[in-house]
């Protein structure tokens, strides 16, 4: 499946900036590809132009704005098949049938992981207040590089993570506490959630690394522990299959 590798390729080429949505866009476009490849009802509706997709879509409801990393739903006018070379039209949906939120825990795990957990709790609350049938999907990128440099810090300020394997495992485990909806548009929780584990130190983005900077590590997708394994509710493939099942049930 494309989502995790698309993210890794993006990080290798462009690195990471906490104030940019480029990395979350890469994940969202990968998820779109995987749903089109592995979810027949979703792909059929996209091919007929009956659904469109929008990155960084903002919805106003109950006098509040809700920003969605990826929103999918019917077009505001008559369906039009995708343009040549496209698999789904990129346009603003009239109704959000599927909402995807991507969060990252790239450094300072102790603080960041709790904040991202609260973000996802709020996200599925917004989604299901908007429409109980809306499919809310959360994705968390967890970085287990032993060092990390943030472009928001001085070039000599490189964060060193001691015992990152243990810290990473604790971070992944936290998201097992997120509630999941298992039966129809009722109850509280996300329809699906995934944790993608990467190793990315962002040191190539540092224009003037100090002499004692740690050696760079190759950016890679982590598939062994602490990454969720096949069959785990947090595994990326499980998230795609749960999303497809919910879409088939509610919107196909």
N, C-alpha and C positions, 0 to 999 in steps of 0.2 A: 504494500500500500504506500501511497505517495506522500502523505502528510508529514511524517517525521523526517524523511530524507529530503523533502523540499525545504524544510526548516534548516537542516544541517548545511545544505548547499548554499542557502541564503547567508548563514552565519560565516561560512568559509569565504564567501565573496564580499560581503558587505559589513561583517562584524555586527555588533549590537549597540544600540543607543536606547537608553531607557525612555527618552522622550519621542521616540519614533514608533509608528505602528507598522513599520515595514516587516518586522519579524512575525507579528500576528497575522498580517495579510498573507505572508507566505504559508503559514499553517492553514489558514482558512481556505486558500486556493487549493492546497493539497487535499483537504477534506472534501471540497467540492468534487475534485477529480475522483476520489475514492468512492463517494456516493454515486457518482455517475457510472463508475465501473462496476460497483458491487450491489447497487440497489435498483433493481429493474423498474419499479413503479416511479421512482424519483427520476431516473434517466428518461423514461417514456414521456413524462410530463414536461421535462426540460426540452426534449426534442420537438414536442408539439408547441412549445412556447407558452405552455400553461403555467409555468413558474419562471421567475427571474431571480437574480441574486444581486445583492448590493453590499459592498464593503463599507464599514464605518457608517452605518445607517442610524439616523436619529429619529426616534418616534416620540411624539408628545402625547401623553395621556394622563388623565387626572391632574392636569396642570403641571406635570413634571416631564422633563426630558429624559429619555432612556436611550443611551448610545449602545449599539450592537455591533460587534466586530464583523459578523456576517449574518445578514438577514435574507431569507428565501421565502417567496410567496408568489401569489398570482400577480400578473401585470395590471396596471391601472386601466388598461384599455384592451381591445381585442387581442387574443394571443397571436404572436408572430414567431415563427421558428427562428432559432439562432442564425446569425449571419454565418457566411462561409468561414470555416476554420474555427468556429465557436461550438461549444457543446451545450452552453446555457447562456441566455442573454443576460448581460450585466445591466440592470436597470432597477429603479426603485420599486419595490413591491407594494401593492395596495393593502396587503394584509401580511403580517409576519406569521408564517406557518412554522418556520424553523429558525431559531436564534442560536448563534454560537459565540461564546466568549472565550478568548485566549488570554491566559495570564502567565507571567514568568516569575520564577524565583531564581534569579541569576547569581545573587550574592547576598551576604548578610541574612542567611536563612532564618535565623531565630525570629527576626522581626517580619521579614517579607512573607514568610509562609503563612503566618497568622493573618496578615492583611489580605493576602490573596484568597484565603479561605473565607474571610468575611465578604470579600467582593463577590465570590461565587454564590454565597448564601443570598446576598442581595439580588444578584442577577436572576436566579430562578424565581425569586419573589416578584420582581418586576415583570418577568415573562408571563407568569401565570395570573397576575393581576390584569395584565393587558388582555390575555385570552387564555382560559384554562386549557385549551387544546394546543396552544403553542408548545413546540418541542424545544426545550432548553438544554443545551449541551455545553459542558465546560471542559476546557483543555488547559492543563498546567504544564509548563515547561520547567523542569528542575535541572539546574546546572550543577554538576559535581566536579568541576575543575578545581584543582588544589589552589589556584590563584586566579584573581579576576581584577581587571582594571575597568573602572567606569569612566566614560568621557565627561561625567559631571565632576570628577575629582582632579586635583593636580596630577601631572604626569608621574610624579614620584610616589604617589599614594596608591599602591597596589595592595589589595586585600589578600591576605594569606589565610586559607582555611585549613586549620589543623583537624585531622580526623574527618575528612570530608565524606568518606564512605558511610560512617555512622550518621553524620548529620544529614546526608542525602537520604538515607534509609528512613530516618525519622520524619523528614519532610514528606517523602512519598506516603508514608503511613498516615500522616495527618489527614490526607484527602480521602482516606477510607471512611472517615466520619461524615462526609457529605451525604445527605439523604438522597436516595434514589426513588423515583416513582416506578412502580413495577406493574401497575394495572390501570391503564386508561388515564384519562385526564382528571384524575382525582388525587387527593393527598398533596403532600408537600415534597419538593425535591427536584433534582435534575432528572431528565430522561436518560442521560448518559454522561459519563465523565471519563477523562483519560489523563494519565500523567506520562509525558514524554521526557525521558532522561537524556541529557546531552553532556558532553564535556567540551567547554569552550571558555578560554581564558581572556579573550578580547584583547590580548596584548598587541596584536598586529594593528589595532586601532590607535595605540599609544604613539604619538608623533615623536616623543623624546623619552624613551624608557630609561630609568636610572641604571647605573653600572651594575648594581646588585640585583637587578630584576631577575626573577626566576626564569628558567628556560621555558620556552613556549611549548605547549602541547598541541597535538593535532586535534582539530575540531572533529568530533565524531558522535554518532548516535550510540548510546549505551543500551545494550540489549540484555546484559547479564544483571544480576542483583546489584543495586537496588531497583532496577527498572522492573515494572510489572511484567510478569511472564504470560505466555499464551494461556487463555482461560481465566485470567485474573479479571475481575470487574473493571480494573483501571487500565487494562491493556488497550492499546489504540484500536486493534481489530474488534474488540468487544464493543467499544464505543461506536464504531461504524455500524455494526450489526444491530445494536440496540436502537440507534438513530433510525436505521432503515425500518426496523419492526414498528417503531412508533409512527413513522411516516406512513407506512402501509395501512396501519390501523386507522389513523385519523384523517389523512388527507388524500389517499390514493383513490 
